[in-house]
Amino acid sequence: MTPILHIDGEPATAEALAPVILSNYGAFTSMQVEDGAVRGLDMHLDRLAQEALALFGRAVPEARMRERMRTAVEGLEGRHSLRVQLFLETITHRTPDALGVPSVLTVVSAPANPLCDPLRLQTQDYAREAPELKHNATFGLTRARRTAKAASFDDALFVGADGAVSEGSIWNIGFVEDGRIVWPKAPMLRGVGQRLLENGLGLVGLDSETRVIDRAALAGLRQAFICNSATPACPVGNIDGRSLDMDPALIDRLQAAWASNAPQPI
């Protein structure tokens, strides 16, 4: 489908989009809409509020944010992808200190199908700027993925300057050790997909822990998966050419944990 763009509830014009195109200062969240509802909607809304406070000094009231989102998907049925992006027209290179309630850009597009084929990951020494925020500065992420694909991998797994594994380009990674989920401890974005999994692990008989995973520890881990708001769980087939074990039954349990979070109406 052709993407549908709105800014503050009105169809986006070229003039209104100019500040978005000319500056990458902003933040966003992406979600999958199922008949007007979203799994983890409360988490997405909380993310947007925290990002707005951090970047613009003021947040969009939740009622207004929901209204913008409802306008974006009005009249649409089935599944769609929805990106909600925040920007402030008065913030420019000459006026970087401007404050205010940000404008809301919504983009509705075709649904993102979950990844399912085992991924081949290449570790790369990289860390996102302000990793706790899902911000617009994605040059480094795209470059990392291009580098990985040029080397016959599917994607990049980031390792920070301290040697700790953190996250991937657009996803979190989890490892499996003795039937337990192990999340990396490092500066990163704790994604909505990861949080949805955490919410449901107990229902499928799994628990988890978070700890530092350096390259030496990484070499000893035999099973891994990735997750984000579009992919509940996708197995990792190898890292840096080292084959990993895969357990389809475990992936099924993780997907069931994710699905235990009911969609929340916008």
Sequence and secondary structure as in RCSB ss.txt:
>XXXX:A:sequence
MTPILHIDGEPATAEALAPVILSNYGAFTSMQVEDGAVRGLDMHLDRLAQEALALFGRAVPEARMRERMRTAVEG
LEGRHSLRVQLFLETITHRTPDALGVPSVLTVVSAPANPLCDPLRLQTQDYAREAPELKHNATFGLTRARRTAKA
ASFDDALFVGADGAVSEGSIWNIGFVEDGRIVWPKAPMLRGVGQRLLENGLGLVGLDSETRVIDRAALAGLRQAF
ICNSATPACPVGNIDGRSLDMDPALIDRLQAAWASNAPQPI
>XXXX:A:secstr
   EEEETTEE  HHHHHHHHH    EEEEEEEETTEETTHHHHHHHHHHHHHHHHBS   HHHHHHHHHHHHTT
  SEEEEEEEEE TT  SS TT  B  EEEEEEES      S EEEEEEE   SSTTS BS  HHHHHHHHHHHH
TT SEEEEE TTSBEEEESSSEEEEEETTEEEEE SS    HHHHHHHHHGGGGT  EEEE  BHHHHHH   EE
EE SS S EEEEEETTEE    HHHHHHHHHHHHTS  EE 
